[in-house]
Amino acid sequence: MIDYDHESVDCAERAVMLHMRRRGLKSISDSVLLMTHLQSLSLEGNAIRGLPERFFGSLPALLWLDVRNNQISALPAAVGQHMCLKTFLLEGNPITALPPELGNLMSLKALSLRNCPLTFPPRDVLDLGLPNILQYLRCAQLGEEAEVERLCFSSLDVCEEDDPDIQIFQELRHRIILMERNDLHTHTRSRVQHLLNGQREGRVTQKDLEEEEEEEEEDSRSTSLSSSST
C-alpha cells in the first residue's frame, strides 16, 4: 500500500518509474493504478496473487512490467487491449495458462516465462519463441489449430535484441540489479554492526558473526548469478 500526502499526489501520478520489489505486497493498490504516466513498474519478489482486471487499462503508457517471483496464477484478458507494453517478465509465477488475448499484444518484444508451470500454450509452442507464441494465442481465439514453423532458436526468455527499446530496458534491468546489490550490502553492513555491538555487550558470540559472514557470501553469490542470467 502506498500512501501519498496531498502535496505529492500530482507528482506521484506523473511518475514514469516505480520500483516496489520485495515489499511483501499481496495486491496492487489503487494508488498505483492512478499513475497513468507510468512506463516502468517493478513488483518483483512480492506475494501478489493477480493483476486487477483494470490494471492494463489504468496504465496505458506502461512499457516495462516486472512481476517475477510472485503468486500470479492468471492474467486478465484486458492485457490484449494494451497498446504499448514491450517487456513483460512473468518468471517464477504459478501461472498455468496464458490468456488467448495476450496474442493481441502486438507491441510485445520480450516475454520471460521461466519457471512457470504452463500447460497452455503447450511446451512445443513455447519452445518456438515469442512470435509463434503470440500467433498460437491469436489462433486459439478463433478456435483454430495453429501451424507454426519451427524457429532456429529455443528460449523462454525471448526478445528482439536489435530493438532499441529492448536495449534500453535491458540497461534498466541492469540498474535494478545494481540497486538490489546496494540494498543487500546496506542491510548486511547494518546487521554486522548490530552483531558487533551485541558482541561487545556479551549478547552475541563469535559463532554468530561467522554465520552472518557465511550468509553474506551466499547472498552475494545469488545476486551475481541473477546478474549473469540477465
SULPE-V273354 format. One record per residue. N is the residue number from 1. RES is the residue in one letter. PHI is phi in whole degrees, 0 to 359 (NA if undefined). PSI is psi as a letter, one per 40 degrees, with the letter a starting at -180 (none if undefined). NEAR is the number of other C-alpha atoms within 12 Angstrom. Layout:
# SULPE-V273354
[[N;RES;PHI;PSI;NEAR] [N;RES;PHI;PSI;NEAR]]
This chain:
# SULPE-V273354
[[1;M;NA;h;15] [2;I;252;h;22] [3;D;246;h;13] [4;Y;244;i;16] [5;D;281;i;11] [6;H;299;d;10] [7;E;286;d;10] [8;S;256;e;14] [9;V;299;d;17] [10;D;299;d;16] [11;C;296;d;18] [12;A;297;d;24] [13;E;291;d;26] [14;R;267;e;20] [15;A;298;i;25] [16;V;250;e;24] [17;M;226;h;29] [18;L;215;h;29] [19;H;244;h;30] [20;M;228;f;31] [21;R;277;h;27] [22;R;54;f;22] [23;R;254;e;19] [24;G;73;f;19] [25;L;290;h;23] [26;K;253;e;23] [27;S;206;i;26] [28;I;260;h;30] [29;S;286;i;21] [30;D;298;d;21] [31;S;297;d;25] [32;V;292;d;38] [33;L;290;e;31] [34;L;275;e;28] [35;M;274;g;31] [36;T;291;e;29] [37;H;268;e;26] [38;L;299;h;32] [39;Q;248;d;32] [40;S;229;h;35] [41;L;228;h;38] [42;S;245;h;37] [43;L;236;f;39] [44;E;297;i;34] [45;G;76;f;28] [46;N;255;a;27] [47;A;232;f;27] [48;I;289;h;33] [49;R;267;e;26] [50;G;184;i;28] [51;L;266;h;34] [52;P;303;i;25] [53;E;302;d;20] [54;R;266;e;23] [55;F;303;d;33] [56;F;290;d;35] [57;G;290;d;26] [58;S;278;e;26] [59;L;238;g;38] [60;P;291;e;27] [61;A;266;e;29] [62;L;297;h;35] [63;L;249;d;35] [64;W;224;h;41] [65;L;232;h;39] [66;D;242;h;42] [67;V;238;f;41] [68;R;299;i;34] [69;N;57;f;31] [70;N;244;a;35] [71;Q;237;f;29] [72;I;285;h;34] [73;S;251;e;26] [74;A;200;i;29] [75;L;246;i;31] [76;P;291;i;26] [77;A;298;d;26] [78;A;295;e;26] [79;V;303;d;36] [80;G;287;e;30] [81;Q;266;e;26] [82;H;289;i;28] [83;M;251;e;21] [84;C;235;d;29] [85;L;303;h;36] [86;K;249;d;36] [87;T;236;h;40] [88;F;228;h;39] [89;L;255;h;40] [90;L;251;e;41] [91;E;312;h;31] [92;G;76;f;28] [93;N;247;i;33] [94;P;278;f;28] [95;I;281;h;30] [96;T;252;e;24] [97;A;213;h;28] [98;L;273;i;36] [99;P;291;h;30] [100;P;306;d;30] [101;E;297;d;27] [102;L;301;d;38] [103;G;297;e;31] [104;N;275;e;28] [105;L;279;g;33] [106;M;290;e;25] [107;S;281;e;31] [108;L;294;h;35] [109;K;242;d;33] [110;A;217;h;38] [111;L;219;h;37] [112;S;254;h;31] [113;L;234;e;38] [114;R;299;i;25] [115;N;59;f;19] [116;C;250;h;31] [117;P;281;f;24] [118;L;288;h;27] [119;T;244;e;17] [120;F;219;h;24] [121;P;298;i;34] [122;P;293;i;20] [123;R;303;d;23] [124;D;294;d;23] [125;V;284;d;29] [126;L;302;d;36] [127;D;289;e;26] [128;L;273;e;27] [129;G;102;i;32] [130;L;302;d;38] [131;P;304;d;34] [132;N;284;d;30] [133;I;298;d;45] [134;L;294;d;35] [135;Q;296;d;30] [136;Y;300;d;35] [137;L;293;d;35] [138;R;295;d;27] [139;C;295;d;23] [140;A;297;d;24] [141;Q;295;d;21] [142;L;266;e;14] [143;G;75;f;11] [144;E;258;i;13] [145;E;267;h;15] [146;A;286;h;21] [147;E;245;h;17] [148;V;243;i;21] [149;E;279;h;17] [150;R;295;h;17] [151;L;272;i;18] [152;C;271;e;9] [153;F;229;i;17] [154;S;218;h;20] [155;S;195;i;24] [156;L;266;e;31] [157;D;247;g;28] [158;V;239;h;31] [159;C;200;i;30] [160;E;264;h;22] [161;E;299;d;16] [162;D;277;e;12] [163;D;291;h;17] [164;P;300;d;14] [165;D;294;d;24] [166;I;295;d;26] [167;Q;298;d;20] [168;I;298;d;19] [169;F;285;d;33] [170;Q;294;d;28] [171;E;295;d;17] [172;L;297;d;27] [173;R;298;d;30] [174;H;297;d;21] [175;R;295;d;17] [176;I;297;d;29] [177;I;299;d;28] [178;L;297;d;19] [179;M;297;d;19] [180;E;296;d;28] [181;R;297;d;24] [182;N;298;d;17] [183;D;299;d;19] [184;L;297;d;25] [185;H;293;d;21] [186;T;297;d;15] [187;H;297;d;18] [188;T;294;d;24] [189;R;299;d;18] [190;S;296;d;16] [191;R;294;d;21] [192;V;296;d;25] [193;Q;299;d;18] [194;H;298;d;19] [195;L;292;d;25] [196;L;297;d;22] [197;N;298;d;17] [198;G;294;d;17] [199;Q;294;d;17] [200;R;299;d;14] [201;E;270;e;11] [202;G;83;e;12] [203;R;265;e;15] [204;V;231;h;20] [205;T;264;i;17] [206;Q;298;d;18] [207;K;297;d;14] [208;D;299;d;20] [209;L;296;d;25] [210;E;295;d;16] [211;E;296;d;17] [212;E;295;d;25] [213;E;296;d;21] [214;E;296;d;16] [215;E;296;d;20] [216;E;296;d;24] [217;E;297;d;17] [218;E;295;d;16] [219;D;297;d;22] [220;S;295;d;23] [221;R;295;d;16] [222;S;296;d;18] [223;T;294;d;25] [224;S;295;d;19] [225;L;296;d;14] [226;S;297;d;18] [227;S;292;d;21] [228;S;292;d;12] [229;S;283;e;14] [230;T;266;none;20]]
